C-alpha cells in the first residue's frame, strides 16, 4: 500500500464507481425484513430530506439534502488510523484504514460521494473567484460538531500542504479544495475561548483547521458560532416557503443546552467543569447537538456527547441533551455508541439508530445492553452501523444480533407528508426509508418506516 502522501489528489475529480473489491462489500447481519436490491439509489427529489452517513475510513461525515435542495455537510474527518492503533496496542483496539481502498484519502472519498449524490443545484459551473477554480461543488452549510481528528481531519508529516502553504490537506481542509461552502457553523467562531483559549493551545488538529478557516473566510466563506436555543440559524436557503414543516433546533453547545422550541428557548448550564487538574479537557463533552424536524419526522445528531468522570466527579452531557431533544424517529448514537444511557433511550425513544463506527471498541457492550433492555417485539429498534469490526461482533455475542447492518453507507430518506415510499407495499402518513449502500454505492438493504415524532410545540 502506498503511503498517504503518494495517494493521488487530482485537481479535477472524476466519478468513480469501481472502488472496492467484493471483499469490501458490506455484510448485512440477519436482515429481519426487506431485501437486497443491488441497484443504484435513486437521486434525491424535491420535497425529500436525505441524510447520508458516509463510510470512508476512520472518519465521521454526514451529507444532508434538505427538501428545497439546501445542502449541509456535517464534519469531514480523517484520523491517522496507524497512530491510533499503535497507541492502543495494549488494549488491542484497531482503527480501520481508508475505505473502500487507498486510491483516495477519506476526504477524497467524501468528495467522490458528494459528486455522486449532490443535487444538480450544488454542482458548480464557473466559480466566481480564482481561489475556487478547482471547486466542483458548492455546499450551503458546513457544520462542525467538535474539533476531534475523526471529525475535522488530522495533519500528518506525510500529508500534502495547501497551495498557499499555510495549512495541511487533511479532512475538512482537503474537502474544501474541491468543495466551496457558503456558511461554516461550529462551536467557537471567532474567539474559540471555551473552556480555555484554543487558538494558542498547541493542538495541531485544531490549529490546522483554524488556519484553513481563517483563509476561507478571507476568500468569501461566512462563519458563525452555533447559537443554542435557536431554530432559525440553520434554514432552507432556496425555497423555504415551499416546505413550512422543516426546521432545525439548536439544543446544545459547549455545556449549554435548550429545548429550542417556540415556547421554551431558555438556556441551561450542565453542572461541572470539563477542565481536569492539568487544565486539559475532552472535546467530546462540548459537542454540538441538534434535532431536525420535517413534518412528523425527527432526527437527532449530537456529535460525541459523553458521560464520564472528571476530577472524580461525573460529567454527563448525554442525559440533559436527550431531555432537550425529546422523542425522535432516527438518532445517531453519541460518540460512536459510547455516549449511551437509559435516559437517552427513555427520552429520545429512537426507532432507528445510526452508528458511525471505525474503531475496535465501537459499540461498547454496556451500550448494547442498554439498547437490548429497551427493545422488544412491542418496541422494536433497528441499528445501522457504517462499520463494526468483526472482532467486536464476536465479543458482543448475542447482542450483535441487534444490528440490522454492520458496514456500509447508511442513508435515511424522508418523504414529504402524505407521500408514498419507493416500496409499494408500505402505506404511511409520512414514510421514511433507510438504505445501506456498498462500496460501489449500490443498495444492499432497505427498510421502510413511518414517522411518528412530530414536535408538539
PERATA-V423860 format. One record per pair of residues at least 4 apart in sequence whose C-alpha atoms are under 7 Angstrom apart, sorted by the first residue. I is the first residue (numbers start at 1). J is the second residue. If there is no record, write none. Layout:
# PERATA-V423860
[[I	J] [I	J]]
This chain:
# PERATA-V423860
[[2	6] [2	7] [3	7] [4	158] [4	159] [5	158] [5	159] [5	160] [7	102] [7	103] [7	104] [8	103] [8	104] [11	134] [12	134] [15	112] [15	115] [15	116] [17	440] [18	440] [19	100] [19	101] [19	439] [19	440] [20	24] [20	100] [20	101] [20	439] [20	440] [24	100] [24	439] [25	438] [25	439] [26	407] [26	408] [26	438] [27	405] [27	406] [27	407] [28	404] [28	405] [28	406] [29	403] [29	404] [29	405] [29	406] [30	404] [31	404] [34	445] [34	446] [34	447] [35	445] [35	446] [36	443] [36	444] [36	445] [37	443] [37	444] [37	445] [38	442] [38	443] [38	444] [39	442] [39	443] [40	441] [40	442] [40	443] [41	442] [41	443] [43	117] [44	48] [44	119] [46	67] [46	68] [46	69] [47	67] [47	68] [47	415] [47	416] [48	66] [48	67] [48	413] [48	414] [48	415] [48	416] [49	65] [49	66] [49	67] [49	413] [49	414] [49	415] [50	64] [50	65] [50	66] [50	411] [50	412] [50	413] [50	414] [51	62] [51	63] [51	64] [51	65] [51	411] [51	412] [51	413] [52	62] [52	63] [52	64] [52	410] [52	411] [52	412] [53	61] [53	62] [53	63] [53	409] [53	410] [53	411] [54	61] [54	62] [54	409] [54	410] [55	99] [55	386] [55	408] [55	409] [56	98] [56	99] [56	100] [56	106] [56	109] [56	110] [57	96] [57	97] [57	98] [57	99] [57	106] [57	358] [58	78] [58	79] [58	81] [58	95] [58	96] [58	97] [58	98] [58	150] [58	358] [59	76] [59	77] [59	78] [59	79] [59	106] [59	150] [59	151] [60	75] [60	76] [60	77] [60	150] [60	151] [60	356] [61	74] [61	75] [61	76] [61	77] [61	151] [62	73] [62	74] [62	75] [63	72] [63	73] [63	74] [64	71] [64	72] [64	73] [65	69] [65	70] [65	71] [65	72] [66	70] [66	71] [66	236] [67	243] [68	236] [68	238] [68	239] [68	240] [69	119] [70	140] [70	236] [70	237] [70	238] [71	139] [71	140] [71	141] [72	139] [72	140] [72	141] [72	142] [73	141] [73	142] [73	143] [74	142] [74	143] [74	144] [75	143] [75	144] [75	145] [75	151] [75	152] [76	107] [76	151] [76	152] [76	153] [76	171] [76	172] [77	149] [77	150] [77	151] [77	152] [77	153] [77	171] [77	172] [78	106] [78	107] [78	149] [78	150] [78	151] [78	152] [78	153] [78	154] [78	170] [78	171] [79	149] [79	150] [79	153] [79	154] [80	84] [80	154] [81	85] [81	95] [81	96] [81	97] [82	86] [83	87] [84	88] [84	95] [85	89] [85	93] [85	94] [85	95] [88	92] [88	93] [89	93] [93	359] [93	360] [93	361] [94	359] [94	360] [95	358] [95	359] [95	360] [96	358] [96	359] [98	102] [98	105] [98	106] [100	439] [104	108] [104	109] [105	109] [106	110] [107	111] [107	170] [107	171] [107	174] [107	175] [108	112] [108	175] [109	113] [110	114] [111	115] [111	175] [112	116] [113	117] [114	118] [118	122] [122	137] [122	138] [122	139] [123	136] [123	137] [123	138] [124	136] [124	137] [124	138] [127	132] [127	133] [129	133] [134	177] [134	178] [135	177] [135	178] [135	179] [135	180] [136	178] [136	179] [137	178] [137	179] [137	180] [138	179] [138	180] [138	181] [139	179] [139	180] [139	181] [139	182] [140	181] [140	182] [140	183] [141	181] [141	182] [141	183] [141	184] [142	181] [142	183] [142	184] [142	185] [143	184] [143	185] [143	186] [144	185] [144	186] [145	186] [145	287] [145	288] [145	303] [146	151] [146	283] [146	287] [146	288] [147	151] [147	152] [147	206] [147	283] [148	152] [148	283] [149	153] [149	154] [149	205] [152	171] [152	172] [153	170] [153	171] [153	172] [153	205] [154	170] [154	171] [154	205] [155	159] [155	168] [155	170] [155	205] [159	168] [159	169] [159	170] [160	168] [160	169] [161	165] [161	167] [161	168] [161	169] [162	166] [162	167] [162	168] [162	169] [166	211] [167	208] [167	211] [167	212] [168	208] [169	173] [169	174] [170	174] [171	175] [172	176] [173	177] [173	209] [173	212] [175	179] [176	180] [181	221] [182	221] [182	222] [183	221] [183	222] [183	223] [184	222] [184	223] [184	224] [185	223] [185	224] [185	225] [185	226] [186	224] [186	225] [186	226] [187	225] [187	226] [187	253] [187	288] [188	192] [188	193] [188	225] [189	223] [189	224] [189	225] [192	197] [192	198] [192	199] [193	197] [193	198] [197	201] [199	207] [203	207] [204	208] [205	209] [206	210] [207	211] [208	212] [209	213] [210	214] [211	215] [212	216] [213	217] [214	218] [215	219] [216	220] [216	221] [217	221] [217	222] [217	223] [227	250] [228	250] [228	251] [228	252] [228	253] [228	257] [228	258] [229	250] [229	251] [229	258] [229	259] [229	260] [229	265] [229	266] [229	267] [230	249] [230	250] [230	260] [231	247] [231	248] [231	249] [231	250] [231	260] [234	248] [235	247] [236	240] [240	244] [245	294] [245	295] [246	293] [246	294] [246	295] [247	292] [247	293] [247	294] [248	290] [248	291] [248	292] [248	293] [249	260] [249	290] [249	291] [249	292] [250	260] [250	289] [250	290] [250	291] [251	257] [251	258] [251	259] [251	260] [251	289] [251	290] [251	324] [251	325] [252	256] [252	257] [252	258] [252	288] [252	289] [252	290] [252	321] [253	257] [253	286] [253	287] [253	288] [253	289] [254	286] [254	287] [255	269] [255	270] [255	286] [256	267] [256	268] [256	269] [256	270] [257	267] [257	268] [257	269] [257	321] [258	265] [258	266] [258	267] [258	268] [258	324] [259	264] [259	265] [259	324] [259	325] [260	264] [260	265] [261	265] [261	457] [262	457] [263	457] [270	317] [272	315] [274	281] [274	310] [275	279] [275	280] [275	281] [276	280] [276	281] [276	310] [276	311] [277	311] [283	287] [284	304] [284	305] [284	306] [285	305] [285	306] [285	317] [287	302] [287	303] [287	304] [287	305] [288	302] [288	303] [289	301] [289	302] [289	303] [290	300] [290	301] [290	302] [291	298] [291	299] [291	300] [291	301] [291	325] [292	298] [292	299] [292	300] [293	297] [293	298] [293	299] [294	298] [295	417] [295	454] [296	430] [296	451] [296	452] [296	453] [296	454] [297	329] [297	451] [297	452] [297	453] [297	454] [298	328] [298	329] [298	330] [298	453] [298	454] [299	328] [299	329] [299	330] [299	331] [300	328] [300	330] [300	331] [300	332] [301	331] [301	332] [302	334] [303	334] [303	335] [304	334] [304	335] [304	339] [305	317] [305	318] [305	334] [305	335] [305	339] [306	316] [306	317] [306	318] [306	335] [306	339] [307	314] [307	315] [307	316] [307	317] [307	318] [307	339] [308	314] [308	315] [308	316] [309	313] [309	314] [309	315] [310	314] [310	315] [317	321] [318	322] [318	339] [318	340] [318	344] [319	323] [319	343] [319	344] [320	324] [321	325] [322	326] [322	344] [322	347] [322	348] [323	347] [325	348] [326	347] [326	348] [327	347] [327	348] [327	349] [327	350] [327	453] [328	348] [328	349] [328	350] [328	453] [329	350] [329	351] [329	352] [329	451] [329	452] [329	453] [330	350] [330	351] [330	352] [330	353] [331	350] [331	352] [331	353] [331	354] [332	353] [332	354] [332	355] [333	337] [333	353] [333	354] [333	355] [334	338] [334	339] [334	340] [335	339] [336	355] [336	356] [336	357] [336	362] [336	363] [337	355] [337	362] [337	363] [337	364] [337	367] [338	363] [338	364] [338	367] [340	344] [340	367] [341	345] [341	367] [341	370] [342	346] [342	370] [343	347] [344	348] [345	349] [351	380] [351	381] [351	382] [352	381] [352	382] [352	383] [353	382] [353	383] [353	384] [354	383] [354	384] [354	385] [355	384] [355	385] [355	386] [356	385] [356	386] [356	387] [357	362] [357	385] [357	386] [357	387] [357	388] [358	362] [358	387] [358	388] [360	389] [360	392] [361	392] [362	388] [363	367] [364	368] [365	369] [365	396] [366	370] [367	371] [368	372] [368	399] [369	373] [370	374] [371	375] [375	379] [375	380] [375	381] [376	380] [382	403] [382	404] [383	402] [383	403] [383	404] [383	405] [384	403] [384	404] [384	405] [384	406] [384	410] [385	405] [385	406] [385	407] [386	406] [386	407] [386	408] [386	409] [386	410] [387	406] [387	407] [387	408] [388	392] [388	393] [388	406] [388	407] [389	393] [390	394] [391	395] [392	396] [393	397] [393	400] [396	400] [408	436] [408	437] [408	438] [409	436] [409	437] [409	438] [410	434] [410	435] [410	436] [410	437] [411	434] [411	435] [411	436] [412	433] [412	434] [412	435] [413	432] [413	433] [413	434] [414	431] [414	432] [414	433] [415	419] [415	421] [415	430] [415	431] [415	432] [416	430] [417	429] [417	430] [418	429] [418	430] [419	430] [420	427] [420	428] [420	431] [421	426] [421	431] [421	432] [428	450] [430	450] [430	451] [431	448] [431	449] [431	450] [431	451] [432	448] [432	449] [432	450] [432	451] [433	446] [433	447] [433	448] [433	449] [434	446] [434	447] [434	448] [435	443] [435	445] [435	446] [435	447] [436	443] [436	444] [436	445] [436	446] [437	441] [437	442] [437	443] [437	444] [438	442] [438	443] [438	444]]
